[in-house]
Amino acid sequence: MDIGRIDPRDLPWDISETTGEIMSAEFLCPGVYYISSSEIVDGGSEFYAVDKRSEVISDAAKAYGRRVDGVADCLLYPFERQGSGRRIIAYEVQRYYVKRNLPQADNRELLDAAAYGMESYPEYFGLFLLPLDTPMGRVVRYKTLMNGVFWAETDKATEIIAVAYPRWQDVFTPYVMRYAAYAGQDEGAEADDAVECLCFPEQAAPVVLFELRNYYHELRDSPYIDAPALMNAIYRNFPDYAVAFNLLEQSGVNDVASLLINAAGGDEEPHGLTENMIAITKDAGFRFLRFEREYRERQQQNQAR
């Protein structure tokens, strides 16, 4: 069977009771199909369907598949269901193409699948890696603040914040992106074409970390970031940013619940939350990155020996 669109009736199974009527289908590689259905299932209408007997797809990838009732050899990977494993299937299909030098091979798709996979499936792809060479120098020391977000020192005695692709996508405002540089980006390449780590100089760290904390909940509880000191640093170094952010927050622009109600025809007055605003905290200082806890634990371990 040739790679490409097929008649849905040529699929090796009838899975319409689970997916609804299949509107279109594609043969991707031996035992792997893309299908689009007429109904919303698990939040969407697109799936990968994999034959459990396929030798192209690894056992590790098959473990993520959803079994189809009454169809022994079919595994489904809904595109919109969190944790469905569909990024893993996309990666292994592209790996199949690349290994065989097929016309469908697309290095960017392979990299994208792996990068998004590191975000959602680190147990399969591994954790994000920090590039050694950055626009601010070669990394000689670093700490992982969360998977894909790093503090680092370089051989130029400078500190940077590095954010792996695609962790930085849709996170930063234009204000913060002014400070960004792409590790490994070819000269003249468009930023959106660079599947690279985004690097920020030390002076931009307060606003960079502030916007990352607002986007990623797991970073809000980081033992490495002192939130009051971070806000103090923003007010000291970026007063225009602090004032603009607080005005927007007061206007209710971040009150998503009220905005959704109004979009549905309601009449809810958007309002800001005081706890979300950038505030000055007396005696908190400006030292917002703190790694002493690790050092204290190491000292305690050494003293106990």
N, C-alpha and C positions, 0 to 999 in steps of 0.2 A: 504494500500500500504506500502510495506517495505521500510525503509530508504536505499538509495543507488541508483545505476545507473538504469535508466529506458530507454525504447525505446522512442525517441523524439516524436513518434506518440501518446504516451500515455499522453502527456501534455494536460491540460484541455483547451488550446487555440491554435489557429493557429496564431502565431505572426511573421511568416517568412517574411512578407512584411516589417516589421520594422527591424528585426534582420538579415535577410538573412537566408539561410538554416541552420537549427539547426543540428550540427554534433553530439553532445552528451548532455545528460541531467541527472540530479540526483534529486531524491525526498529527501528533507532535513527534512521536518516536515510538518504537515498539512497546505497546502496552500502556501508552499515555495519550490522553485526549483532553482537549479543551472543549467545554460545552457551555451553551447559554440557554437558559430555560425561560419559560413564560411566567413563572411564579417566583416570588421572593421567598427564599429558603435560607435560614441562618443569616439574614440581613442582606442578601444579595441574590443575583440570578446567574452568576458566573462560577464555574467550578473547574477544577482539574479532576479527571476520573482516571484512576490507575488500576491496571490489572495486577492483582497480588502476585501473579506469576512472572511479571516483567523482570528481566535481568538488567534492565537499564537503571531502574530505581532501586536504591539501597534499602536494606532492611531498616536502617535508622530512619529513613524518610517514610517508609511504609507505616512505621509505628504511629505517625501523626494522622493517618487517614481515618476517615469515618466509615465504618462498615455500613453497607446498604442492606436493609432487611430483605431477606429472600433472594439475595444475589451474592453468592458465596465469594466470588473472586473480584469484586469491585470495591475500591476505596475512593471516597469522595474528599475533596479538599475545597470547601467553600471559600471564595475570595475574601468575603467580608467578615468571616468568623475569626475572632482573635485566637491565635494559637492553632489554626487549622493546618499549618505546615505548607501553605501554598508557595511561600518564598523558597522553601527547600526544593519543592518540585520544579519550580522555574529554574533554579540553579542547576539541578541535576540534568534537566533537559538541555540547557545551554552547554553544560559540560560534555554531554553526549555529542552535540554538534561540533564543539571545538575540537574534541579528540579526533573526530573523523574528518575535520576540515570541510564540513558541509556548508553550502551557501547560506544556510540559516544561522550560522555562527555569528554572534554579536558580542564582542568583548564588553561593550558598555552594559548590555543586559546582564551578562555574567557578573560584572562588578557590582551593578545595582542590586541584583538578587543577593549577593553575598553581603553587601553593606547593610541592606535592610534586614537581612537575616541575622547579622551580628546584634542588631537592635532587639529583635524579637525572639531569636533562637540561639543565644550564646552557647547553649549546651551542644549544639550541632556545629556552628560555625566558629565558635570561640569568641573571646572578647575583642573589642576594638583595640587596635594597635596604635601607638603614638609614633609617628614618623621620626626618625633620628634627625633628618635634615629639615630645617624650617627656614622661613625667610628671615628669622631673627637669630639664626645660628644653629649649631649642632647641639642636640639635647645631650646633657651630661647627667641630669638628675630630674626625676619627676615623681609626682603623686597622682594617683587616679582619684578624682573627686566623685565620679560615678562612671559607669560604663560608657566610654566615649567622650568624657570630659576630663581634661588633664591640666594640672599646674606643672610647669617645667622650668628648669634653669638651662641656659645654653652656654656654650664655650665662649660667648661674648660677655659673660657675667650679667646677662639680662634674664628677667623672668617673663614668662608668657602664659597665656591661657590658650589651650588648643582644644578644638571641638571636632570630633570625627564626622565625616559624611556618613549618613544623612542627618545626624543629630542636630546640625545647625539649620536645617531647612525650616523655613516658616517660623523661626524662633526670634530673630533679631530685627529690630527696627532699623530704618535707614540711618538713624543717628549713630547706632552702634556699628553698623556695617561699614561706616567710613574708616574704621580702624582695622578692618579685616585684611588679611593676606592669605593666599592659598599655598599650602605646602605642595611643591611639585608641579604647580600649574605651568604649562608651557607658555612662553612669552607670546602675547597676542591672543591667547585662547579666551573664549568667553567664560565667565565665572560659572555659569550653569552647566558648562560642558566639562568641568573639572570635578572628578569624583575624588576629592581630596579633603584633607583636614584643613580646617579654618583656624588660623592663628591670629592672636591678638597680643599687642605689646602690653607691658606691665601697666602703663598709665591708664589703659582702658579697662583693666580688670574689674573695677567696681561696677560699672554699668553692664559689662558682659555677664558677670556672675549674677547680677540682679535679674536680668532678663532670663537667664537660664533657670534660676530658682522659680520665677513666675511660671515658666513653661513646664518644668519637670518637677513633679512633687517629690521624687526621691532625693532631689538635691536640697530640698528645704530642711531636711533633718540631718544634713551632712555635719559630722563632728569637726570638719575642717573649716567651716564658714561661720563666722560670728555675725549674725544678721544685724544687730544694732550698730556694730562697728562698720559694717558694709554700708549702711545707710548714711552714717556720719561721713564716710569717705565720699559718697556720691554728692552730698550737700557741699562738702569742702571743694571737691575737684570738678563737679559738674552741676553747679547750682541751676543752670538753665534747664537741664534735664529733669532735675528734681521738681522744679516749679511746674514745668509742662506736664510731667506725669501726674502730679497731684491735682492739677486742674482737670485733667481728663478723668481721673478717678472720681473727683467730686461731681463731675457732670453725669456720671452714671454710664459712661461708655463701656465699662467693663461689667456692667450688671446684665449678664447674659440671660438670666431667667426672665427679667422684665422685658428685655428686648424681644425674646422669643414670644412672650405673651402678646406683646403689641403687634408682632408680625402676624400672629394668628387672629388679629382683630380685637384684641383686648385693649384696655386703657390703664396700663400700669405705669406709674411714674418711676423711671430709672433713678437709682440713687447709688452713691459711692459708699464704700466701707472704709471707715477710719483706719482699721487695722491693715488695710492694703496700701496705705499711703506711705511715702518715704518720710521718716521722722528723724529728728535729732535726739539722741539719747545722751544725756550728761554722764560723764565719766566712763562711757563705753570705749572711748578712744577711736582710733582709725585702723587698728591692726585686725583686719577682717579675715585673713588667712592664718590659721593656727594649726600647727602640726605637733605641738608639744605632747599631746596625749600619747602618741606612738612612742615618743622618746621616753616619757615617764614609764610606760609599760616595759620598755626595753631595759631601763635602769632597774626597775623592780625585779625583773627576771634575772638580771646579772647579780643583784644583791642577794637573791634567794639561793644562788648556786653555792 
